[in-house]
Amino acid sequence: MIKKFALSLMASMSVACVAQAGDNSPYYGRVDGGIVIAEDTSFSSSATQYGVTVNATGNIEKKAGYTISGAVGRHMNNLVALELEAGYSKFDYDKVTGNLTASAGGTNYVVNGSADIDGSIQTVTAIANAIFTPLGNKKSRLSPFVGLGIGAVYSKDTIDSIGTLQVNGSESDTNLIANAIVGLDYAINKNTYVGAKYRYLWANTGQNGFDDMKAHTLTANVTFNF
């Protein structure tokens, strides 16, 4: 459901990223795809989430996942572009580390060291970005860029089990998200560009003893003017 929503939203936006504006139009579109690496999430004593209560402190580790996104934008001048972007990401949980007691459904499970987690996180984002091309977007075939953006993220967290403890818990929420971007585009012709981008993401998801979500993405992109 979430993935279909993200894909249809991106299609309706004619998806896109940053690149040089063409000779006749300041508008562009972009599609991105790549990997997402979420940082460990720390939790404190008596943290509660996914229907699980943990007493102690530790970290929840995640596996690398995938991300897709698209945007439509407009070059306001030779140095600045504004864009609206929609994206979808999914990555799996890996393990929990620490000394803790996890409780779910009246059953306790003690972890001294680490235990595997079976579950995943899915996110749908909507972000407004300001993109800066410090060398100008018509100066050369190579266009480095940086950007900042803010928006909203809908996340759905599901945990099926922690070690031998069956959880079958799921939570969803919508929160503030912000990102910082750095990348490079290469002009194939005056209207088409390929490139790569790094993004740092922060989401205001911290609650009930859990820290905010932070993640890094590495993506390849294709941009076109229209």
C-alpha positions as CSV (number, residue, x, y, z in Angstrom):
1,M,0.0,0.0,0.0
2,I,2.7,2.5,1.0
3,K,5.0,1.6,-1.9
4,K,2.1,1.9,-4.4
5,F,1.2,5.3,-2.9
6,A,4.7,6.6,-3.2
7,L,5.1,5.3,-6.8
8,S,1.8,6.8,-8.0
9,L,2.6,10.1,-6.2
10,M,6.0,10.3,-8.0
11,A,4.5,9.5,-11.3
12,S,1.8,12.2,-10.9
13,M,4.6,14.7,-10.1
14,S,6.5,13.7,-13.3
15,V,9.4,12.9,-10.9
16,A,12.9,14.7,-11.0
17,C,16.3,16.3,-9.4
18,V,18.7,19.1,-9.9
19,A,20.4,19.9,-13.1
20,Q,21.1,22.8,-15.5
21,A,18.1,24.6,-16.9
22,G,17.6,24.2,-20.7
23,D,17.8,27.2,-23.1
24,N,14.0,27.6,-23.3
25,S,12.6,26.3,-20.0
26,P,13.6,26.7,-16.3
27,Y,11.5,23.6,-15.4
28,Y,13.0,20.2,-14.7
29,G,12.2,16.8,-13.4
30,R,14.3,14.0,-11.8
31,V,14.1,10.4,-10.7
32,D,16.5,9.0,-8.1
33,G,17.3,5.5,-6.9
34,G,19.8,3.9,-4.5
35,I,20.5,2.8,-1.0
36,V,19.5,4.0,2.4
37,I,21.6,3.4,5.5
38,A,19.8,4.2,8.8
39,E,21.9,4.9,11.9
40,D,21.4,2.9,15.1
41,T,18.5,4.0,17.3
42,S,19.4,4.3,20.9
43,F,16.8,3.7,23.6
44,S,16.7,4.4,27.3
45,S,15.3,2.8,30.4
46,S,11.6,1.8,30.2
47,A,11.2,2.6,26.5
48,T,8.0,1.5,24.9
49,Q,7.3,1.0,21.2
50,Y,5.7,-1.5,18.7
51,G,3.9,-3.0,21.7
52,V,7.2,-3.9,23.3
53,T,8.6,-2.6,26.6
54,V,12.3,-2.7,27.2
55,N,13.9,-2.0,30.6
56,A,17.6,-1.0,30.2
57,T,19.6,0.9,27.6
58,G,20.9,-0.2,24.2
59,N,20.8,0.2,20.5
60,I,18.7,-1.1,17.7
61,E,20.6,-1.7,14.5
62,K,19.2,-1.8,10.9
63,K,20.3,-3.3,7.6
64,A,20.9,-1.2,4.5
65,G,17.8,-0.8,2.4
66,Y,16.6,0.9,-0.8
67,T,15.2,4.3,-1.6
68,I,13.4,5.8,-4.7
69,S,12.3,9.4,-5.2
70,G,11.3,12.0,-7.7
71,A,10.9,15.7,-7.9
72,V,9.7,18.6,-10.1
73,G,11.4,21.9,-9.8
74,R,12.1,25.3,-11.3
75,H,15.4,27.2,-11.7
76,M,14.7,30.7,-10.2
77,N,18.0,32.0,-11.6
78,N,21.4,30.7,-12.6
79,L,22.3,29.7,-9.0
80,V,19.1,28.7,-7.2
81,A,16.4,26.1,-7.9
82,L,13.3,25.2,-5.8
83,E,11.7,21.8,-6.0
84,L,9.1,19.5,-4.5
85,E,10.1,15.9,-3.9
86,A,8.3,12.7,-3.0
87,G,10.1,9.5,-2.0
88,Y,9.7,5.9,-0.6
89,S,12.3,3.9,1.4
90,K,12.3,0.5,3.0
91,F,14.9,-1.1,5.2
92,D,14.9,-4.1,7.7
93,Y,15.8,-4.3,11.3
94,D,19.0,-6.3,12.1
95,K,19.6,-6.7,15.9
96,V,19.2,-5.2,19.3
97,T,22.3,-4.8,21.5
98,G,22.5,-4.1,25.3
99,N,21.5,-5.7,28.6
100,L,17.7,-5.6,28.7
101,T,14.5,-7.3,29.3
102,A,11.9,-7.1,26.5
103,S,8.2,-7.7,27.3
104,A,5.4,-8.3,24.9
105,G,2.0,-10.0,25.5
106,G,2.9,-10.8,29.1
107,T,6.1,-12.7,28.0
108,N,9.6,-11.6,29.0
109,Y,12.8,-12.1,27.0
110,V,16.2,-11.2,28.4
111,V,19.0,-10.0,26.2
112,N,22.6,-9.9,27.4
113,G,24.6,-8.8,24.4
114,S,22.6,-9.0,21.2
115,A,19.5,-10.6,19.7
116,D,18.2,-10.7,16.1
117,I,15.1,-8.6,15.2
118,D,12.7,-9.6,12.4
119,G,11.0,-6.5,11.1
120,S,11.1,-3.5,8.8
121,I,10.6,0.3,8.5
122,Q,8.8,1.9,5.5
123,T,8.7,5.6,4.9
124,V,7.0,8.0,2.5
125,T,8.4,11.5,2.4
126,A,7.3,14.8,0.9
127,I,10.0,17.5,1.0
128,A,10.5,21.0,-0.3
129,N,14.2,21.6,-1.3
130,A,16.2,24.7,-2.1
131,I,19.1,23.7,-4.4
132,F,22.2,25.8,-5.0
133,T,24.6,25.4,-8.0
134,P,27.6,27.4,-6.9
135,L,29.3,27.3,-10.4
136,G,26.0,28.3,-12.2
137,N,23.8,25.9,-14.0
138,K,24.9,26.8,-17.5
139,K,28.6,27.1,-17.2
140,S,29.9,23.6,-17.9
141,R,28.9,20.0,-18.4
142,L,29.7,19.3,-14.8
143,S,27.4,20.9,-12.2
144,P,28.1,20.4,-8.5
145,F,25.2,21.3,-6.2
146,V,24.2,21.4,-2.6
147,G,20.7,21.7,-1.0
148,L,18.6,21.9,2.1
149,G,15.0,20.9,2.6
150,I,12.2,20.4,5.0
151,G,8.9,18.4,4.9
152,A,7.0,15.5,6.4
153,V,7.6,11.8,6.7
154,Y,5.0,9.0,7.2
155,S,6.7,6.0,8.7
156,K,5.4,2.5,9.4
157,D,7.5,0.3,11.8
158,T,6.8,-3.4,12.1
159,I,8.6,-5.8,14.4
160,D,7.6,-9.5,14.2
161,S,10.1,-10.9,16.7
162,I,13.0,-10.2,19.0
163,G,15.1,-13.3,19.4
164,T,12.5,-16.0,20.3
165,L,10.0,-13.4,21.6
166,Q,7.1,-13.0,19.3
167,V,6.0,-9.4,19.0
168,N,3.9,-8.9,15.9
169,G,3.8,-5.2,16.7
170,S,3.3,-2.3,14.3
171,E,3.2,1.5,14.7
172,S,2.8,4.4,12.2
173,D,3.2,8.1,12.6
174,T,3.8,11.3,10.6
175,N,6.6,13.6,11.7
176,L,8.8,16.5,10.6
177,I,11.8,15.6,8.4
178,A,14.8,17.7,7.2
179,N,17.6,16.9,4.8
180,A,21.0,18.2,3.5
181,I,22.1,17.3,0.0
182,V,25.4,17.3,-2.0
183,G,25.8,16.0,-5.5
184,L,27.1,16.3,-9.0
185,D,25.3,16.3,-12.4
186,Y,26.8,15.7,-15.8
187,A,25.1,17.0,-19.0
188,I,24.5,14.4,-21.7
189,N,22.9,17.2,-23.8
190,K,21.3,20.5,-23.0
191,N,18.1,18.9,-21.6
192,T,19.3,15.6,-20.1
193,Y,21.6,15.0,-17.1
194,V,22.9,12.1,-15.1
195,G,24.4,12.3,-11.7
196,A,25.0,11.1,-8.1
197,K,23.9,12.5,-4.8
198,Y,24.5,12.0,-1.0
199,R,21.8,13.0,1.4
200,Y,21.7,13.2,5.2
201,L,18.2,12.8,6.7
202,W,16.8,13.6,10.2
203,A,13.3,12.9,11.3
204,N,11.7,14.1,14.5
205,T,10.5,10.5,15.5
206,G,12.0,10.3,19.0
207,Q,9.4,9.4,21.6
208,N,8.7,6.9,24.4
209,G,12.4,6.6,25.2
210,F,13.7,6.2,21.6
211,D,16.0,8.7,19.8
212,D,15.2,10.5,16.6
213,M,15.7,8.7,13.3
214,K,18.8,9.6,11.2
215,A,19.8,8.1,7.9
216,H,22.1,8.5,4.9
217,T,21.3,7.9,1.2
218,L,23.5,7.4,-1.8
219,T,21.6,7.6,-5.1
220,A,22.0,7.9,-8.8
221,N,19.7,10.2,-10.7
222,V,18.5,11.2,-14.2
223,T,17.3,14.8,-14.7
224,F,15.5,16.3,-17.7
225,N,14.3,19.7,-18.6
226,F,10.8,20.3,-20.0
